[in-house]
Amino acid sequence: MGSPADPPSPPEGTHPPEESAPAPLLVLRDGLPPVVDTEEALARTVAAFAAGTGPLAVDAERASGYRYSSRAYLVQLRREGAGTALVDPIPFGGLEALGEALGDVEWILHAATQDLPCLAELGMRPASLFDTELAGRLLGHPRVGLATLVESVLGRSMRKEHSAVDWSTRPLPTPWLEYAALDVEPLVELRAALVRELEAAGKTEWARQEFEHLVTMVPAGPKQDRWRRTSGMHRARGRRALAAVRELWQARDAIAERRDVTPGRVIPDSAIVEAANAMPQDRRTLISLRGFRGRGAERYAAQWVEALRIARTMPEEDLPPVAARYVGPPPPRAWADRDPVAAARLARARQDLGRLAEELRLPVENLLTPDHVRRLMWEPPSPDADDLAGEVAARLAALGSRPWQVALTRDPLARAIVDPAPTEADLETLEEPPDPEG
């Protein structure tokens, strides 16, 4: 008889389930290369990768959470015939020579939208690419992080313990460099496996259009009213306190940009809200606030006091409104009050697109960009249009939806325009829509 700590015996005639062995660890096939940080080493790297064959695996490491800028502090490359290269871009004015040598090669990236902007700053822009994360989404993989896809698709495990380190550190520690090199190690093989899955699922053309869109899309400009993203801003009491949040945020942002540190390392958002509500008039009172803390609380006290003075003396007409001014449709939570019929259209569209996405085994946001849905449902074509589906298709194309998305969603969206389904909250204010069949 087993002790109380022993697991119970399986029923007679059965066998206990076997635990699956852990996936073998991904390792560097060619060892860790030296960091490329001289003009001579860069020239050799350009020549070696230009002579390589097949697609190019690319990754970049930034110092998010440590630096204000989004610049790349390390660029990793891998290509058949050239092996792996770890390029430190900081000693160089740019990497245009590398970009020119590899511009016509298909690039493989994971979550390309994160790395393309910082690579473009270095003069590196692909003519075509394959995004392994986006391919995983289109294929309906439940989790699409690189380590998860490598394990589920290739049967290898990856260490991710250095994903949030300060890549602006110099010299970079060897374990960090090994981690960075491993990020490009499996990309060529992972691409090949995902290509086969896309072909089997009939989604190759979808992926081609999505990847082409990533290459050609214009980067979004800076967002308006970024200060409104201050954490805890809802606790600011009144419009003058909001003005203080704005002035303090802008002062902090200027300091952070000048020092190239993340703004939260100057003073945290909580300190901004604390000072905005208290509105102290001098340095001593400001510093004595219990919640006003951070490395720059005392160092930049004069700037904080001046920002609060500006907010305190600002004319009423210049105070920011409580709610942000939106360009385009208002937030969906406001639709029921402002336009119940539009809210009903959106509810119907979301319901039908969600069902379609489930059938197609992909996230609904990849089936169609949510902002495109909102804009179309807020100001739709006339439901009496002779070719409503055609007008919906034209609107979606103008917004930037890809042809495969338009072909799949034009009819469900047209039905939502003709026959919106009210939510429970809208039932009392909406009349029954006309039956399109009747």
Beta strands, then each sheet from edge to edge (+ up, - down):
strand 1: 35-36
strand 2: 53-61
strand 3: 74-80
strand 4: 83-87
strand 5: 106-109
strand 6: 128-131
sheet 1: 1+ 4+ 3- 2+ 5+ 6+
end
